[in-house]
Amino acid sequence: MKDDYNDYVDVMLKTKPRRRPQPQQQQQEYDIQTYESSKSSDSDISSSVAAGAYVSKDMWSKLVLDDLNKRNVIYQLSKTALELCEKSTHPNLTWKPDKATAEILNKYGSMESSSLSGALRSVDDNTGLPEDTILVWTAKFNSDTNAYGVDLPIIRTRGIVNGMSPQKITSLLMDSSKIKLYNKISLGRTDQEVYQEGINVVDQYGDKYGHGESKIVFNLTKPPIVKKQMVFRTLMHARRLNPYKYYDETGQGIEGEKECGGEDGYIMVSRAVPGEDNNNNEGQDNDSLRSEILMGANLLRCIPDKNDSTDLTCVTHVMSPLVHPMIAGKVGMKGAIDFFNDIREIAGEKTAVSTSD
């Protein structure tokens, strides 16, 4: 089953196009596996470590992004994010649904169940779940993993956002200038280094960073009550699940109804940039503390026949010195649900505007 799922993930993230424009000087179609094997080195081995669901405590501070094959890290992180969002089981952790979610799963089946997807997406009140349903799971990495952040909870949520397509939500989340719309405690996020811009960019000829948009961002937040600010420095990446399915000659995905023609969508992943800035106080002072997104993943699925809606799954694993591990679960849960509700509020506003127009 594991090999079957890996094959599925590979297909979802790098499906070959039916038609691809070929440059005059290029005779062979580019293949990511060929590229990765041709670039095999010690740094590539570290790339796989850097892109896992967790990084061990002894390796975390040693990882320096500039020493790694960024293309491999980005691609492997996308695979890791997709697996954490989609699968009911994981070899290094156990997902535990909350009471309400457990009751729903008992009725409709596991995370992968088509019955569960149908119930969430249904517009029929007699057969479907309420549109404000948010499924919630928590987990911790097994203690024998020696994972960095092993004592901190991982939160997973899933629900439907009506009023915005996966492409529009992904664009919103990747736009640093709009972070305050859905993150009420953010003081602002800036793009420190943009490797590649455009969530629909297609890697047609073996580009340096692969599909989608990738960048390093700096985010400053100020939680209520506490005096300190939290500083995040994070690698962010977003790509289309089927990057070659629809595109134009410029490599940009084609917007419109085709986007939601089936089980298409986007995968987003975020991970703190450790190593090189451990002793770097840029953007920090005595009133701020460094916090880290150990893993952030958003799976945004299209819903057939509902082009303006999104089946959204989110995974968050965050470390902050301002939050004691004893209360990290409650804080993380509240933050995850607030995020969902904020995105739904934005989507509702956009729907109201488009309807009035």
TORVEX-131831 format. One line per field, with one value per residue (C-alpha): residue in three letters; x, y, z. Coordinates in nm, 2 decimals. Example, Ala and Ser with C-alpha at 12.3 -4.5 7.8 and 13.67 -1.06 7.14 Angstrom:
BEGIN
residuo <- Ala/Ser
xx <- 1.23/1.37
yy <- -0.45/-0.11
zz <- 0.78/0.71
This chain:
BEGIN
residuo <- Met/Lys/Asp/Asp/Tyr/Asn/Asp/Tyr/Val/Asp/Val/Met/Leu/Lys/Thr/Lys/Pro/Arg/Arg/Arg/Pro/Gln/Pro/Gln/Gln/Gln/Gln/Gln/Glu/Tyr/Asp/Ile/Gln/Thr/Tyr/Glu/Ser/Ser/Lys/Ser/Ser/Asp/Ser/Asp/Ile/Ser/Ser/Ser/Val/Ala/Ala/Gly/Ala/Tyr/Val/Ser/Lys/Asp/Met/Trp/Ser/Lys/Leu/Val/Leu/Asp/Asp/Leu/Asn/Lys/Arg/Asn/Val/Ile/Tyr/Gln/Leu/Ser/Lys/Thr/Ala/Leu/Glu/Leu/Cys/Glu/Lys/Ser/Thr/His/Pro/Asn/Leu/Thr/Trp/Lys/Pro/Asp/Lys/Ala/Thr/Ala/Glu/Ile/Leu/Asn/Lys/Tyr/Gly/Ser/Met/Glu/Ser/Ser/Ser/Leu/Ser/Gly/Ala/Leu/Arg/Ser/Val/Asp/Asp/Asn/Thr/Gly/Leu/Pro/Glu/Asp/Thr/Ile/Leu/Val/Trp/Thr/Ala/Lys/Phe/Asn/Ser/Asp/Thr/Asn/Ala/Tyr/Gly/Val/Asp/Leu/Pro/Ile/Ile/Arg/Thr/Arg/Gly/Ile/Val/Asn/Gly/Met/Ser/Pro/Gln/Lys/Ile/Thr/Ser/Leu/Leu/Met/Asp/Ser/Ser/Lys/Ile/Lys/Leu/Tyr/Asn/Lys/Ile/Ser/Leu/Gly/Arg/Thr/Asp/Gln/Glu/Val/Tyr/Gln/Glu/Gly/Ile/Asn/Val/Val/Asp/Gln/Tyr/Gly/Asp/Lys/Tyr/Gly/His/Gly/Glu/Ser/Lys/Ile/Val/Phe/Asn/Leu/Thr/Lys/Pro/Pro/Ile/Val/Lys/Lys/Gln/Met/Val/Phe/Arg/Thr/Leu/Met/His/Ala/Arg/Arg/Leu/Asn/Pro/Tyr/Lys/Tyr/Tyr/Asp/Glu/Thr/Gly/Gln/Gly/Ile/Glu/Gly/Glu/Lys/Glu/Cys/Gly/Gly/Glu/Asp/Gly/Tyr/Ile/Met/Val/Ser/Arg/Ala/Val/Pro/Gly/Glu/Asp/Asn/Asn/Asn/Asn/Glu/Gly/Gln/Asp/Asn/Asp/Ser/Leu/Arg/Ser/Glu/Ile/Leu/Met/Gly/Ala/Asn/Leu/Leu/Arg/Cys/Ile/Pro/Asp/Lys/Asn/Asp/Ser/Thr/Asp/Leu/Thr/Cys/Val/Thr/His/Val/Met/Ser/Pro/Leu/Val/His/Pro/Met/Ile/Ala/Gly/Lys/Val/Gly/Met/Lys/Gly/Ala/Ile/Asp/Phe/Phe/Asn/Asp/Ile/Arg/Glu/Ile/Ala/Gly/Glu/Lys/Thr/Ala/Val/Ser/Thr/Ser/Asp
xx <- 0.00/0.29/0.44/0.10/0.05/0.40/0.32/-0.01/0.17/0.43/0.15/-0.04/0.27/0.43/0.18/0.31/0.12/-0.07/0.07/0.38/0.56/0.91/1.20/1.38/1.70/1.54/1.49/1.41/1.12/1.24/1.19/1.23/1.35/1.63/1.72/1.73/1.95/2.19/2.23/2.28/2.53/2.57/2.36/2.07/2.08/2.04/1.76/1.55/1.62/1.52/1.20/1.06/0.76/1.00/1.36/1.56/1.68/2.04/1.99/1.76/2.03/2.27/2.04/2.14/1.91/2.18/2.38/2.10/1.95/1.65/1.47/1.48/1.38/1.08/0.96/1.00/0.83/0.54/0.51/0.54/0.27/0.03/0.07/0.01/-0.30/-0.45/-0.36/-0.54/-0.22/0.15/0.44/0.57/0.25/-0.11/-0.39/-0.66/-1.00/-1.18/-1.52/-1.73/-1.50/-1.49/-1.87/-1.86/-1.58/-1.78/-2.06/-1.88/-1.55/-1.18/-1.00/-0.96/-1.32/-1.52/-1.83/-1.67/-1.57/-1.93/-2.08/-1.86/-1.91/-2.28/-2.53/-2.81/-2.90/-3.05/-2.74/-2.45/-2.28/-2.35/-2.14/-1.97/-1.83/-1.46/-1.31/-1.02/-0.74/-0.44/-0.12/0.24/0.54/0.64/0.90/1.15/1.18/1.37/1.19/1.25/0.92/0.83/0.64/0.43/0.10/0.03/-0.31/-0.50/-0.83/-1.06/-1.37/-1.53/-1.48/-1.76/-1.71/-1.34/-1.17/-0.85/-0.65/-0.79/-0.72/-0.37/-0.30/-0.43/-0.22/0.10/0.05/0.25/0.07/-0.26/-0.16/-0.35/-0.68/-0.66/-0.40/-0.52/-0.20/0.04/0.22/0.32/0.50/0.77/0.93/1.30/1.40/1.18/1.32/1.04/0.71/0.37/0.17/0.09/0.44/0.51/0.86/0.88/1.25/1.42/1.40/1.61/1.32/1.06/0.69/0.51/0.61/0.89/1.03/1.17/0.94/0.98/0.67/0.63/0.34/0.21/-0.02/-0.26/-0.17/0.20/0.46/0.70/0.66/0.71/0.95/0.92/1.16/1.00/1.04/0.70/0.60/0.28/0.22/-0.06/-0.13/-0.15/0.08/0.07/-0.30/-0.38/-0.12/-0.04/0.27/0.42/0.41/0.13/-0.18/-0.50/-0.77/-1.14/-1.38/-1.12/-0.95/-1.23/-1.30/-1.23/-0.99/-0.74/-0.61/-0.30/-0.06/0.11/0.39/0.58/0.89/1.11/1.45/1.70/2.07/2.20/2.00/2.02/2.26/2.13/1.93/1.81/1.46/1.49/1.55/1.49/1.12/1.09/1.15/1.21/0.93/0.93/0.68/0.81/0.55/0.27/0.06/-0.25/-0.42/-0.68/-0.90/-1.13/-1.49/-1.65/-1.94/-1.86/-1.59/-1.61/-1.57/-1.27/-1.22/-0.95/-0.72/-0.46/-0.18/0.02/0.31/0.45/0.71/0.71/0.89/0.58/0.36/0.42/0.39/0.12/-0.12/0.02/-0.27/-0.54/-0.36/-0.29/-0.65/-0.79/-0.55/-0.63/-1.01/-0.97/-0.78/-1.05/-1.32/-1.12/-1.08/-1.45/-1.53/-1.31/-1.47/-1.82/-1.74/-1.61/-1.92/-2.14/-1.95/-1.97/-2.34/-2.42/-2.22
yy <- 0.00/0.24/0.20/0.25/0.57/0.70/0.63/0.82/1.12/1.13/1.13/1.41/1.63/1.58/1.45/1.48/1.70/1.57/1.85/2.04/2.31/2.19/2.43/2.39/2.28/2.04/1.68/1.50/1.56/1.66/1.41/1.51/1.16/1.17/1.52/1.42/1.11/1.31/1.56/1.30/1.41/1.43/1.75/1.56/1.31/1.60/1.74/1.43/1.47/1.84/1.76/1.48/1.51/1.58/1.66/1.51/1.74/1.68/1.76/2.07/2.32/2.18/2.23/2.52/2.57/2.73/2.41/2.19/2.12/2.35/2.19/1.85/2.00/2.18/1.88/1.64/1.89/1.89/1.51/1.52/1.78/1.59/1.27/1.45/1.61/1.31/0.99/0.85/0.68/0.77/0.56/0.81/0.95/0.86/1.09/1.13/1.29/1.50/1.37/1.53/1.43/1.07/1.05/1.17/0.93/0.64/0.73/0.82/0.64/0.74/1.05/0.89/0.78/0.90/0.89/1.15/1.37/1.34/1.43/1.73/1.86/1.79/2.07/1.84/1.90/1.56/1.37/1.61/1.77/2.13/2.37/2.51/2.16/2.15/1.81/1.82/1.57/1.60/1.40/1.39/1.23/0.90/0.96/0.72/0.96/1.21/1.47/1.84/1.95/1.59/1.72/1.96/1.87/1.86/1.99/1.88/2.04/1.98/2.15/2.33/2.69/2.82/3.13/3.09/2.85/2.67/2.90/3.21/3.09/2.98/3.31/3.49/3.28/3.33/3.71/3.85/4.19/4.03/3.82/4.05/3.96/3.61/3.64/3.90/3.89/3.95/4.28/4.21/3.96/4.04/3.84/3.82/3.62/3.50/3.20/3.17/3.36/3.23/2.94/2.81/2.82/2.50/2.36/2.29/2.26/2.16/2.50/2.55/2.54/2.32/2.39/2.67/2.96/2.94/3.20/3.29/3.51/3.70/3.73/3.93/3.86/4.00/3.77/3.93/3.99/3.90/4.17/3.98/3.96/3.64/3.63/3.36/3.31/3.05/2.88/2.89/2.69/2.64/2.44/2.29/1.92/1.86/2.13/2.03/1.98/2.34/2.59/2.84/2.91/3.14/2.85/3.01/2.81/2.90/3.04/2.98/2.69/2.43/2.48/2.29/2.03/1.74/1.64/1.91/2.18/2.30/2.20/2.45/2.38/2.60/2.51/2.73/2.80/2.67/2.67/2.98/3.23/3.06/3.32/3.59/3.86/4.03/4.17/4.07/4.27/4.22/4.25/3.96/3.58/3.35/3.10/2.83/2.66/2.31/2.20/2.39/2.22/2.32/2.09/2.28/2.05/2.15/2.03/1.91/2.13/2.38/2.60/2.87/2.62/2.45/2.13/2.25/2.05/2.22/2.07/2.29/2.21/2.52/2.58/2.91/2.99/3.19/2.88/2.62/2.26/2.20/2.44/2.41/2.18/2.42/2.72/2.53/2.41/2.75/2.90/2.63/2.68/3.06/3.04/2.83/3.07/3.38/3.22/3.15/3.50/3.64/3.40/3.50/3.87/3.80/3.60/3.88/4.13/3.91/3.85/4.22/4.29
zz <- 0.00/0.08/-0.27/-0.43/-0.24/-0.33/-0.70/-0.65/-0.49/-0.77/-1.03/-0.86/-0.82/-1.16/-1.41/-1.76/-2.00/-2.29/-2.50/-2.42/-2.62/-2.71/-2.76/-3.09/-2.92/-2.68/-2.80/-2.48/-2.25/-1.90/-1.62/-1.25/-1.15/-1.40/-1.29/-0.92/-0.99/-1.20/-0.92/-0.65/-0.38/-0.01/-0.01/-0.17/0.11/0.35/0.13/0.20/0.58/0.56/0.38/0.60/0.83/1.11/1.16/1.45/1.72/1.64/1.27/1.30/1.39/1.13/0.83/0.61/0.32/0.10/0.14/0.01/-0.33/-0.30/-0.59/-0.41/-0.08/-0.23/-0.42/-0.12/0.11/-0.12/-0.11/0.27/0.30/0.07/0.28/0.61/0.48/0.31/0.50/0.80/0.92/0.94/1.05/1.29/1.45/1.53/1.43/1.70/1.61/1.85/1.98/1.71/1.43/1.56/1.54/1.18/1.09/1.24/1.01/0.69/0.70/0.72/0.59/0.25/0.22/-0.07/0.15/0.39/0.10/-0.04/0.30/0.34/-0.02/-0.05/-0.08/0.02/0.39/0.42/0.32/0.38/0.68/0.78/0.57/0.88/0.98/1.07/1.13/1.38/1.46/1.68/1.70/1.83/1.68/1.84/2.11/1.95/1.65/1.86/1.65/1.70/1.87/1.96/2.27/2.07/1.91/1.54/1.45/1.14/1.02/0.72/0.60/0.30/0.21/-0.01/-0.22/-0.32/-0.55/-0.45/-0.68/-0.52/-0.16/-0.25/-0.41/-0.10/0.14/-0.07/-0.09/0.20/0.17/0.26/0.56/0.81/0.64/0.80/1.06/1.32/1.53/1.24/1.23/0.87/0.65/0.40/0.12/0.20/-0.10/-0.39/-0.57/-0.81/-0.84/-0.96/-0.81/-1.16/-1.30/-1.49/-1.49/-1.86/-1.91/-1.59/-1.42/-1.10/-0.85/-1.02/-1.03/-0.85/-0.63/-0.36/-0.13/0.21/0.42/0.75/0.96/1.29/1.51/1.84/2.04/2.28/2.65/2.61/2.57/2.34/1.97/1.77/1.48/1.20/0.91/0.68/0.35/0.17/-0.14/-0.34/-0.65/-0.85/-0.79/-1.16/-1.29/-1.65/-1.68/-1.80/-1.90/-2.17/-2.37/-2.09/-1.84/-1.64/-1.55/-1.72/-1.49/-1.52/-1.51/-1.61/-1.27/-1.10/-1.36/-1.11/-0.84/-0.91/-0.67/-0.49/-0.22/0.00/0.25/0.50/0.71/0.93/0.79/1.05/1.06/0.89/1.10/1.44/1.55/1.32/1.51/1.20/1.27/1.63/1.95/2.32/2.27/2.02/2.03/1.74/1.67/1.41/1.18/1.20/0.94/0.78/0.50/0.32/0.07/-0.14/-0.35/-0.62/-0.59/-0.91/-1.02/-0.75/-0.90/-0.63/-0.34/-0.18/0.01/0.25/0.48/0.70/0.91/1.16/1.39/1.55/1.82/2.02/2.34/2.44/2.45/2.72/2.59/2.85/2.68/2.32/2.22/2.32/2.17/1.85/1.82/1.86/1.61/1.35/1.39/1.39/1.06/0.90/1.02/0.90/0.55/0.54/0.64/0.36/0.11/0.23/0.18/-0.17/-0.25/-0.13/-0.35/-0.66/-0.60/-0.56/-0.88
